[in-house]
Amino acid sequence: MSVLKQIEKKYLELENKKIISDENLIKEFPDKIFVPINVAKGNVNNSFNSILEKLSIKVKKKILKN
């Protein structure tokens, strides 16, 4: 059996074992993350989360659109 066939077989095997679809996983994944205060102070954390949230929302829309 070729390597590509083995990969395809394993891929299909894993796809059939999924409990949650990729689409649902993407939808449910949070747009914000918690950064401990000893790593980033308030304004830095707020700015980081604001940028992260905007990027996350854009990327989710693009992924889920296709």
VENTA-V122519 format. One record per residue. N is the residue number from 1. RES is the residue in three letters. PHI is phi as a letter, one per 20 degrees, with the letter a starting at -180 (NA if undefined). D_FIRST is the distance of its C-alpha to the first C-alpha in Angstrom with 2 decimals. Layout:
n=<N | N>
res=<RES | RES>
phi=<PHI | PHI>
d_first=<D_FIRST | D_FIRST>
This chain:
n=<1 | 2 | 3 | 4 | 5 | 6 | 7 | 8 | 9 | 10 | 11 | 12 | 13 | 14 | 15 | 16 | 17 | 18 | 19 | 20 | 21 | 22 | 23 | 24 | 25 | 26 | 27 | 28 | 29 | 30 | 31 | 32 | 33 | 34 | 35 | 36 | 37 | 38 | 39 | 40 | 41 | 42 | 43 | 44 | 45 | 46 | 47 | 48 | 49 | 50 | 51 | 52 | 53 | 54 | 55 | 56 | 57 | 58 | 59 | 60 | 61 | 62 | 63 | 64 | 65 | 66>
res=<MET | SER | VAL | LEU | LYS | GLN | ILE | GLU | LYS | LYS | TYR | LEU | GLU | LEU | GLU | ASN | LYS | LYS | ILE | ILE | SER | ASP | GLU | ASN | LEU | ILE | LYS | GLU | PHE | PRO | ASP | LYS | ILE | PHE | VAL | PRO | ILE | ASN | VAL | ALA | LYS | GLY | ASN | VAL | ASN | ASN | SER | PHE | ASN | SER | ILE | LEU | GLU | LYS | LEU | SER | ILE | LYS | VAL | LYS | LYS | LYS | ILE | LEU | LYS | ASN>
phi=<NA | f | f | f | f | f | f | f | f | f | g | f | f | f | g | f | e | g | e | d | f | g | g | f | f | f | f | e | f | f | e | d | c | e | d | g | f | f | e | b | f | g | f | f | f | f | f | g | f | f | f | g | f | f | f | f | f | f | f | g | f | f | f | f | f | e>
d_first=<0.00 | 3.80 | 6.62 | 8.33 | 6.40 | 6.70 | 10.17 | 11.02 | 10.35 | 12.45 | 14.92 | 15.60 | 16.02 | 18.51 | 20.22 | 21.00 | 22.59 | 24.97 | 28.62 | 30.09 | 28.90 | 28.57 | 31.63 | 33.74 | 32.74 | 33.87 | 37.06 | 37.98 | 37.29 | 40.75 | 42.23 | 44.41 | 43.82 | 46.32 | 47.33 | 49.60 | 53.14 | 53.01 | 50.18 | 51.73 | 55.23 | 56.04 | 56.19 | 53.11 | 51.13 | 52.53 | 51.70 | 48.16 | 47.57 | 49.19 | 46.90 | 43.81 | 44.83 | 45.44 | 42.12 | 40.25 | 41.96 | 41.26 | 37.55 | 37.16 | 38.93 | 36.75 | 33.45 | 34.68 | 36.10 | 32.75>
